[in-house]
Every structure is written in C-alpha cells, then in structure tokens.
Amino acid sequence: MTAFTPGPSDPVVQPVPAAVTARVDAADSTLQNPRRAVLSLGSNLGNRLETLQGAVDALEDTPGVRVKAVSPVYETEPWGVEPGSQPSYFNAVAVLRTTLPPSSLLERAHAVEEAFHRVRDERWGPRTLDVDIVSYDDVVSDDPVLTLPHPRAHERAFVLAPWHDVDPAAALPGRGPVAELLDGITREGVTPRADLELRLPE
C-alpha cells in the first residue's frame, strides 16, 4: 500500500479528555435497562474522517442511545472491486448502550446514512457513509431485514480489528471471541491510522 499523506480534507481529531469520558459514563445512568450494541462505520467518499465523526455524534444525539466507546481509525482497501477503482475506506467501530430495539436502531442507522447522502446504487459501490449493526447483546437472528450478528462480520478484519482494539474481550454471538476470529483471517489491506482519532461526543 502506498504511504498516505494527510491533506486538508482529513483533519486530525484531538484525543478524548478524561472529563469527557466521565460525562459519557454519567450519561449512561439515564438509560433504563440498556442493551449493548456494536456498530461498524465506514466511509470512502468526501471528508471521510469528518463523516465518521458526524455519524458518531448523530448516534449520540439519538434518544435512547449513548456512545460508550469509539475505536481507532483504520484505512481499508475496498472489498469486491478492482484494486484502485475506488478510494480507500476509513473504518471504525462504535460501542453503544441503547434502549432501542434492534429494528429501531437499524432505522436510525439508515437515517444517519441518508443524512450523509448515502446512495445504494450498486453492491460494493463507494459510499459517503456505511453504518452496520454488527451485534446487539447476545441476539442471534436470521431475520432477512436485520440478521444478527452481521452475517459477514466474522470474516472482515476492518470490523474485527477496531472492535478488538476497543474491547479485547469481545465475542461475536454464535462465532466466538473476536481475538480468535481475527487470528484466523488476513489483515492485508487493513491499516491502522494512528495519526487519526475519533472523539467521544461531549
């Protein structure tokens, strides 16, 4: 992979102050009987970092949702297309506490995508924003509208690597520990971007 040179369209976000993390923990107490959900975020059009940050902020602005953790950013070669035919992705994982049922969380994920002008013209096509529910508590469901956990998460390093970074003890329901799943697949084309960081919402 060629070296990436940050440009004006990819600003570096400052680290999260401890006081912000403390406020997020305090806000979590306002949710009654919350569930844990893991969402995968990706963008390969426009200002990718700004878009991912906007998605995190929009999720936090959702009633019944608190963003508890945001992973490091990874840069990923697109799947299912000719090399070089699309820009690379920025990917991250957000861990939520939510009182929304899975169907409502999916509706919100789609609404956030649409707010960033996501267009679903083609499979594996470029997109300004992709928001996928990776897991929702320990729910396992083959509902065609929302399969849980995500049916391809176990084979995607751009999901598993950032998830493992933010929660090393995580497990994918029905599949096992994320660490073991990650050991069984290649990380080729999935590069950590230590120079970029997403912040927890204040």
ABEGO torsion letter per residue (X at the ends): XBBBBBBAABBBBBBBBAAAAAAAAAAAAABBGBBBBBBBBBBABEBAAAAAAAAAAAAAABBGBBBABBBBBBBBBBBGBBBGABBBBBBBBBBBBBABBAAAAAAAAAAAAAAAGBBBABBGBBBABBBBBABBEABBBABAABBOBBAAAAABAAAAAAAAAABAABBBBGAEBAAAAAAABBABGBBBBAABBBBBBX
